[in-house]
Amino acid sequence: MANQQELQQKYQPVINAIQQQGGQVQSMNLEGNQLALTAKVPSEDAKNRVWDAIKSVDPTYSDLKHNITVDSSLQPSRKPPSGEQEYTVQSGDSLSKISQHFYGNANRYMEIAKANNIADPNKISPGQKLKIPA
């Protein structure tokens, strides 16, 4: 029988996915032989990504009891309904990753490329400032 620390370590990629999606882990306890995880995420898309992380760790997830809910108040505050934003490219970024962050959809990366006159969307570099259209 696994203890809480072992299960938390096993499901660390799920916890990371929750945080990467802008969510919050609210509680994590051992209930019997299962890790009981309660979390909130900002969107259905984020919830689906967390679900993908759960299935990649253990397709049966028999030792995980999860309650992941959507709370739209967790949406990033730097995403106003209108107006352009500026973003500084970080190491490891791609236009699709930036698009996912700002729009919740990685496939909108070409909008960012066009707004910044980027001919090759694969060629961005850390420190580069990008305009993010509304």
N, CA and C atoms as a LAMMPS dump frame, in Angstrom:
ITEM: TIMESTEP
0
ITEM: NUMBER OF ATOMS
402
ITEM: BOX BOUNDS ff ff ff
-5.0000000000000000e+02 5.0000000000000000e+02
-5.0000000000000000e+02 5.0000000000000000e+02
-5.0000000000000000e+02 5.0000000000000000e+02
ITEM: ATOMS id mol type element x y z
1 1 1 N 0.839 -1.186 0
2 1 2 C 0 0 0
3 1 3 C 0.883 1.248 0
4 2 1 N 0.638 2.141 -0.932
5 2 2 C 1.433 3.36 -1.069
6 2 3 C 1.02 4.385 -0.017
7 3 1 N 1.996 5.19 0.391
8 3 2 C 1.667 6.264 1.319
9 3 3 C 1.443 7.562 0.528
10 4 1 N 1.03 8.601 1.229
11 4 2 C 0.689 9.853 0.57
12 4 3 C 1.881 10.437 -0.184
13 5 1 N 3.062 10.387 0.412
14 5 2 C 4.241 10.956 -0.228
15 5 3 C 4.545 10.226 -1.546
16 6 1 N 4.435 8.909 -1.556
17 6 2 C 4.691 8.134 -2.778
18 6 3 C 3.668 8.477 -3.865
19 7 1 N 2.415 8.611 -3.467
20 7 2 C 1.376 8.937 -4.448
21 7 3 C 1.538 10.365 -4.965
22 8 1 N 1.898 11.297 -4.093
23 8 2 C 2.13 12.672 -4.537
24 8 3 C 3.277 12.713 -5.534
25 9 1 N 4.313 11.928 -5.259
26 9 2 C 5.443 11.876 -6.178
27 9 3 C 5.009 11.271 -7.517
28 10 1 N 4.223 10.224 -7.472
29 10 2 C 3.732 9.583 -8.701
30 10 3 C 2.913 10.557 -9.532
31 11 1 N 2.041 11.318 -8.875
32 11 2 C 1.138 12.225 -9.584
33 11 3 C 1.675 13.66 -9.674
34 12 1 N 2.969 13.862 -9.43
35 12 2 C 3.562 15.195 -9.546
36 12 3 C 3.345 15.803 -10.937
37 13 1 N 3.431 15.025 -12.028
38 13 2 C 3.143 15.619 -13.344
39 13 3 C 1.718 16.185 -13.45
40 14 1 N 0.782 15.614 -12.724
41 14 2 C -0.596 16.118 -12.722
42 14 3 C -0.652 17.439 -11.959
43 15 1 N 0.021 17.49 -10.831
44 15 2 C 0.075 18.722 -10.044
45 15 3 C 0.747 19.824 -10.869
46 16 1 N 1.823 19.468 -11.567
47 16 2 C 2.505 20.435 -12.434
48 16 3 C 1.563 20.929 -13.527
49 17 1 N 0.788 20.024 -14.122
50 17 2 C -0.148 20.403 -15.193
51 17 3 C -1.206 21.369 -14.669
52 18 1 N -1.697 21.123 -13.47
53 18 2 C -2.69 22.02 -12.867
54 18 3 C -2.095 23.421 -12.74
55 19 1 N -0.883 23.501 -12.228
56 19 2 C -0.244 24.798 -12.019
57 19 3 C 0.097 25.462 -13.346
58 20 1 N 0.567 24.688 -14.323
59 20 2 C 0.906 25.251 -15.636
60 20 3 C -0.324 25.803 -16.341
61 21 1 N -1.478 25.234 -16.065
62 21 2 C -2.714 25.692 -16.687
63 21 3 C -3.335 26.866 -15.928
64 22 1 N -2.656 27.337 -14.886
65 22 2 C -3.168 28.467 -14.12
66 22 3 C -4.159 28.043 -13.051
67 23 1 N -4.154 26.763 -12.712
68 23 2 C -5.07 26.251 -11.699
69 23 3 C -4.46 26.25 -10.315
70 24 1 N -5.256 25.776 -9.369
71 24 2 C -4.821 25.727 -7.976
72 24 3 C -5.19 24.38 -7.371
73 25 1 N -4.217 23.765 -6.696
74 25 2 C -4.494 22.557 -5.927
75 25 3 C -5.069 23.017 -4.6
76 26 1 N -6.267 22.552 -4.282
77 26 2 C -6.909 22.989 -3.054
78 26 3 C -6.661 22.034 -1.897
79 27 1 N -6.613 20.744 -2.196
80 27 2 C -6.299 19.781 -1.146
81 27 3 C -5.758 18.502 -1.767
82 28 1 N -4.968 17.819 -0.95
83 28 2 C -4.388 16.557 -1.354
84 28 3 C -4.247 15.718 -0.087
85 29 1 N -5.016 14.645 -0.002
86 29 2 C -5.028 13.805 1.191
87 29 3 C -5.012 12.342 0.795
88 30 1 N -4.657 11.518 1.73
89 30 2 C -4.729 10.084 1.524
90 30 3 C -6.065 9.596 2.063
91 31 1 N -6.856 8.992 1.202
92 31 2 C -8.139 8.399 1.61
93 31 3 C -8.061 6.913 1.298
94 32 1 N -7.858 6.13 2.352
95 32 2 C -7.656 4.694 2.153
96 32 3 C -6.335 4.501 1.427
97 33 1 N -6.392 3.873 0.25
98 33 2 C -5.169 3.683 -0.532
99 33 3 C -5.162 4.568 -1.778
100 34 1 N -5.952 5.656 -1.746
101 34 2 C -6.032 6.576 -2.881
102 34 3 C -5.6 7.979 -2.47
103 35 1 N -4.972 8.675 -3.429
104 35 2 C -4.664 10.081 -3.234
105 35 3 C -5.9 10.865 -3.651
106 36 1 N -6.471 11.617 -2.721
107 36 2 C -7.651 12.438 -3.011
108 36 3 C -7.16 13.836 -3.354
109 37 1 N -7.359 14.23 -4.606
110 37 2 C -6.873 15.498 -5.122
111 37 3 C -8.054 16.377 -5.509
112 38 1 N -8.109 17.575 -4.942
113 38 2 C -9.135 18.554 -5.292
114 38 3 C -8.429 19.776 -5.852
115 39 1 N -8.891 20.229 -7.033
116 39 2 C -8.243 21.361 -7.677
117 39 3 C -9.246 22.147 -8.501
118 40 1 N -8.883 23.398 -8.786
119 40 2 C -9.666 24.259 -9.675
120 40 3 C -8.762 24.675 -10.822
121 41 1 N -9.329 24.726 -12.029
122 41 2 C -8.611 25.193 -13.21
123 41 3 C -9.454 26.26 -13.906
124 42 1 N -8.837 27.115 -14.735
125 42 2 C -9.57 28.249 -15.294
126 42 3 C -10.486 27.959 -16.476
127 43 1 N -10.375 26.772 -17.097
128 43 2 C -11.191 26.515 -18.287
129 43 3 C -11.363 25.018 -18.523
130 44 1 N -12.318 24.693 -19.377
131 44 2 C -12.52 23.295 -19.766
132 44 3 C -11.283 22.762 -20.486
133 45 1 N -10.65 23.618 -21.302
134 45 2 C -9.435 23.207 -22.006
135 45 3 C -8.353 22.834 -20.992
136 46 1 N -8.204 23.648 -19.955
137 46 2 C -7.221 23.361 -18.909
138 46 3 C -7.567 22.055 -18.206
139 47 1 N -8.842 21.845 -17.948
140 47 2 C -9.284 20.61 -17.3
141 47 3 C -8.94 19.399 -18.176
142 48 1 N -9.13 19.525 -19.484
143 48 2 C -8.793 18.429 -20.396
144 48 3 C -7.3 18.139 -20.401
145 49 1 N -6.485 19.178 -20.3
146 49 2 C -5.033 18.973 -20.265
147 49 3 C -4.616 18.27 -18.966
148 50 1 N -5.267 18.61 -17.874
149 50 2 C -4.982 17.934 -16.602
150 50 3 C -5.414 16.473 -16.709
151 51 1 N -6.559 16.252 -17.315
152 51 2 C -7.06 14.882 -17.505
153 51 3 C -6.064 14.078 -18.342
154 52 1 N -5.503 14.696 -19.389
155 52 2 C -4.481 14.027 -20.206
156 52 3 C -3.271 13.659 -19.357
157 53 1 N -2.881 14.559 -18.459
158 53 2 C -1.736 14.292 -17.576
159 53 3 C -2.03 13.114 -16.652
160 54 1 N -3.254 13.058 -16.131
161 54 2 C -3.63 11.934 -15.264
162 54 3 C -3.494 10.618 -16.022
163 55 1 N -4.053 10.572 -17.233
164 55 2 C -4.017 9.338 -18.028
165 55 3 C -2.602 8.967 -18.444
166 56 1 N -1.723 9.954 -18.62
167 56 2 C -0.345 9.624 -19.007
168 56 3 C 0.447 9.063 -17.825
169 57 1 N 0.09 9.472 -16.608
170 57 2 C 0.757 8.931 -15.423
171 57 3 C 0.3 7.492 -15.17
172 58 1 N -1.009 7.261 -15.226
173 58 2 C -1.563 5.935 -14.953
174 58 3 C -2.932 5.843 -15.61
175 59 1 N -3.031 5.132 -16.738
176 59 2 C -4.304 5.06 -17.463
177 59 3 C -5.47 4.54 -16.615
178 60 1 N -5.174 3.759 -15.593
179 60 2 C -6.254 3.239 -14.751
180 60 3 C -6.564 4.174 -13.584
181 61 1 N -5.609 5.019 -13.222
182 61 2 C -5.681 5.956 -12.088
183 61 3 C -6.478 5.382 -10.913
184 62 1 N -6.267 4.089 -10.635
185 62 2 C -7.012 3.422 -9.571
186 62 3 C -6.608 3.9 -8.174
187 63 1 N -5.439 4.53 -8.084
188 63 2 C -4.989 5.026 -6.784
189 63 3 C -5.158 6.548 -6.679
190 64 1 N -6.009 7.113 -7.545
191 64 2 C -6.274 8.548 -7.529
192 64 3 C -7.768 8.802 -7.5
193 65 1 N -8.184 9.638 -6.582
194 65 2 C -9.568 10.101 -6.509
195 65 3 C -9.484 11.601 -6.741
196 66 1 N -10.029 12.069 -7.863
197 66 2 C -9.84 13.472 -8.21
198 66 3 C -11.159 14.205 -8.373
199 67 1 N -11.122 15.48 -8.007
200 67 2 C -12.252 16.38 -8.19
201 67 3 C -11.663 17.684 -8.733
202 68 1 N -11.727 17.817 -10.064
203 68 2 C -11.155 18.988 -10.719
204 68 3 C -12.302 19.779 -11.329
205 69 1 N -12.459 21.012 -10.885
206 69 2 C -13.567 21.838 -11.347
207 69 3 C -13.045 23.074 -12.072
208 70 1 N -13.908 23.647 -12.897
209 70 2 C -13.57 24.857 -13.641
210 70 3 C -14.024 26.069 -12.846
211 71 1 N -13.112 27.023 -12.665
212 71 2 C -13.409 28.286 -11.992
213 71 3 C -12.868 29.398 -12.887
214 72 1 N -13.751 30.023 -13.649
215 72 2 C -13.321 31.013 -14.639
216 72 3 C -12.686 32.253 -14
217 73 1 N -12.843 32.428 -12.699
218 73 2 C -12.192 33.577 -12.054
219 73 3 C -10.675 33.389 -11.992
220 74 1 N -10.191 32.197 -12.324
221 74 2 C -8.754 31.943 -12.331
222 74 3 C -8.099 32.368 -13.642
223 75 1 N -8.895 32.861 -14.594
224 75 2 C -8.329 33.33 -15.86
225 75 3 C -7.301 34.41 -15.559
226 76 1 N -6.216 34.441 -16.319
227 76 2 C -5.182 35.452 -16.068
228 76 3 C -5.745 36.87 -16.147
229 77 1 N -5.399 37.688 -15.182
230 77 2 C -5.912 39.051 -15.141
231 77 3 C -5.278 39.919 -16.226
232 78 1 N -4.156 39.475 -16.78
233 78 2 C -3.504 40.283 -17.808
234 78 3 C -4.1 40.055 -19.191
235 79 1 N -5.279 39.486 -19.243
236 79 2 C -5.932 39.204 -20.509
237 79 3 C -7.195 40.054 -20.627
238 80 1 N -7.045 41.361 -20.85
239 80 2 C -8.229 42.207 -20.934
240 80 3 C -9.063 41.874 -22.169
241 81 1 N -10.36 42.174 -22.129
242 81 2 C -11.227 41.826 -23.237
243 81 3 C -10.864 42.533 -24.538
244 82 1 N -10.247 43.697 -24.467
245 82 2 C -9.866 44.385 -25.693
246 82 3 C -8.504 45.024 -25.509
247 83 1 N -7.879 45.374 -26.623
248 83 2 C -6.577 46.022 -26.56
249 83 3 C -5.448 45.036 -26.746
250 84 1 N -4.37 45.569 -27.23
251 84 2 C -3.188 44.772 -27.498
252 84 3 C -2.315 44.703 -26.26
253 85 1 N -1.585 43.59 -26.115
254 85 2 C -0.668 43.427 -25.001
255 85 3 C 0.73 43.22 -25.53
256 86 1 N 1.706 43.373 -24.652
257 86 2 C 3.084 43.091 -25.024
258 86 3 C 3.57 41.927 -24.182
259 87 1 N 4.371 41.076 -24.808
260 87 2 C 4.911 39.912 -24.11
261 87 3 C 6.379 39.776 -24.484
262 88 1 N 7.217 39.489 -23.494
263 88 2 C 8.632 39.247 -23.743
264 88 3 C 8.863 37.745 -23.788
265 89 1 N 9.418 37.276 -24.886
266 89 2 C 9.661 35.845 -25.098
267 89 3 C 10.643 35.338 -24.05
268 90 1 N 10.298 34.195 -23.453
269 90 2 C 11.14 33.541 -22.46
270 90 3 C 11.8 32.315 -23.09
271 91 1 N 12.874 31.851 -22.498
272 91 2 C 13.53 30.642 -22.966
273 91 3 C 12.532 29.478 -22.92
274 92 1 N 12.47 28.716 -23.986
275 92 2 C 11.547 27.585 -24.052
276 92 3 C 10.198 27.923 -24.654
277 93 1 N 9.955 29.201 -24.93
278 93 2 C 8.68 29.612 -25.527
279 93 3 C 8.616 29.256 -27.007
280 94 1 N 7.411 29.073 -27.479
281 94 2 C 7.116 28.964 -28.905
282 94 3 C 5.866 29.815 -29.126
283 95 1 N 5.601 30.167 -30.365
284 95 2 C 4.404 30.971 -30.616
285 95 3 C 3.144 30.214 -30.225
286 96 1 N 3.128 28.904 -30.431
287 96 2 C 1.929 28.153 -30.046
288 96 3 C 1.759 28.117 -28.53
289 97 1 N 2.859 28.043 -27.797
290 97 2 C 2.782 28.064 -26.329
291 97 3 C 2.276 29.429 -25.849
292 98 1 N 2.773 30.494 -26.468
293 98 2 C 2.336 31.844 -26.114
294 98 3 C 0.859 32.017 -26.475
295 99 1 N 0.481 31.499 -27.644
296 99 2 C -0.911 31.555 -28.079
297 99 3 C -1.818 30.823 -27.091
298 100 1 N -1.388 29.659 -26.632
299 100 2 C -2.168 28.887 -25.657
300 100 3 C -2.347 29.699 -24.377
301 101 1 N -1.28 30.367 -23.949
302 101 2 C -1.337 31.138 -22.714
303 101 3 C -2.326 32.305 -22.819
304 102 1 N -2.249 33.055 -23.913
305 102 2 C -3.074 34.254 -24.027
306 102 3 C -4.488 33.981 -24.531
307 103 1 N -4.629 33.003 -25.413
308 103 2 C -5.937 32.755 -26.027
309 103 3 C -6.599 31.462 -25.566
310 104 1 N -5.835 30.602 -24.875
311 104 2 C -6.395 29.3 -24.511
312 104 3 C -6.479 28.374 -25.711
313 105 1 N -5.748 28.713 -26.793
314 105 2 C -5.79 27.928 -28.028
315 105 3 C -4.432 28.057 -28.713
316 106 1 N -3.672 26.976 -28.742
317 106 2 C -2.333 26.996 -29.334
318 106 3 C -2.363 27.244 -30.84
319 107 1 N -3.48 26.954 -31.481
320 107 2 C -3.562 27.071 -32.937
321 107 3 C -3.713 28.504 -33.434
322 108 1 N -3.794 29.471 -32.537
323 108 2 C -3.92 30.876 -32.952
324 108 3 C -2.562 31.574 -33.051
325 109 1 N -1.476 30.796 -33.093
326 109 2 C -0.135 31.357 -33.123
327 109 3 C 0.123 32.244 -34.343
328 110 1 N -0.552 31.967 -35.474
329 110 2 C -0.323 32.769 -36.677
330 110 3 C -0.817 34.208 -36.497
331 111 1 N -1.811 34.436 -35.635
332 111 2 C -2.269 35.8 -35.359
333 111 3 C -1.135 36.613 -34.728
334 112 1 N -0.405 35.976 -33.838
335 112 2 C 0.727 36.64 -33.189
336 112 3 C 1.841 36.866 -34.211
337 113 1 N 2.101 35.852 -35.027
338 113 2 C 3.141 35.972 -36.057
339 113 3 C 2.827 37.136 -36.998
340 114 1 N 1.588 37.218 -37.466
341 114 2 C 1.209 38.293 -38.397
342 114 3 C 1.309 39.668 -37.738
343 115 1 N 0.883 39.774 -36.492
344 115 2 C 0.917 41.063 -35.787
345 115 3 C 2.344 41.565 -35.584
346 116 1 N 3.308 40.637 -35.624
347 116 2 C 4.697 40.99 -35.381
348 116 3 C 5.571 40.846 -36.625
349 117 1 N 4.935 40.649 -37.789
350 117 2 C 5.66 40.488 -39.051
351 117 3 C 6.735 39.406 -38.963
352 118 1 N 6.359 38.275 -38.373
353 118 2 C 7.277 37.147 -38.249
354 118 3 C 7.005 36.197 -39.41
355 119 1 N 7.98 36.063 -40.317
356 119 2 C 7.804 35.22 -41.495
357 119 3 C 7.838 33.74 -41.122
358 120 1 N 8.75 33.362 -40.22
359 120 2 C 8.872 31.959 -39.802
360 120 3 C 8.477 31.853 -38.336
361 121 1 N 7.278 31.301 -38.045
362 121 2 C 6.8 31.22 -36.658
363 121 3 C 7.705 30.403 -35.735
364 122 1 N 8.618 29.615 -36.301
365 122 2 C 9.531 28.82 -35.478
366 122 3 C 10.761 29.617 -35.045
367 123 1 N 10.873 30.853 -35.533
368 123 2 C 12.072 31.637 -35.228
369 123 3 C 11.733 32.839 -34.354
370 124 1 N 11.663 32.582 -33.057
371 124 2 C 11.553 33.65 -32.064
372 124 3 C 12.683 33.423 -31.069
373 125 1 N 13.072 34.466 -30.363
374 125 2 C 14.181 34.289 -29.432
375 125 3 C 13.902 34.962 -28.096
376 126 1 N 14.496 34.411 -27.021
377 126 2 C 14.304 34.98 -25.691
378 126 3 C 14.677 36.457 -25.669
379 127 1 N 13.854 37.249 -25.006
380 127 2 C 14.064 38.682 -24.915
381 127 3 C 13.313 39.467 -25.971
382 128 1 N 12.877 38.772 -27.015
383 128 2 C 12.125 39.429 -28.091
384 128 3 C 10.78 39.901 -27.547
385 129 1 N 10.391 41.111 -27.897
386 129 2 C 9.097 41.657 -27.454
387 129 3 C 8.081 41.427 -28.546
388 130 1 N 6.929 40.878 -28.163
389 130 2 C 5.87 40.574 -29.112
390 130 3 C 4.607 41.347 -28.771
391 131 1 N 3.905 41.786 -29.801
392 131 2 C 2.578 42.36 -29.618
393 131 3 C 1.589 41.194 -29.659
394 132 1 N 0.717 41.146 -28.686
395 132 2 C -0.309 40.098 -28.644
396 132 3 C -1.641 40.771 -28.962
397 133 1 N -2.167 40.535 -30.177
398 133 2 C -3.44 41.176 -30.53
399 133 3 C -4.589 40.662 -29.672
400 134 1 N -5.575 41.522 -29.48
401 134 2 C -6.747 41.142 -28.68
402 134 3 C -7.555 40.093 -29.401
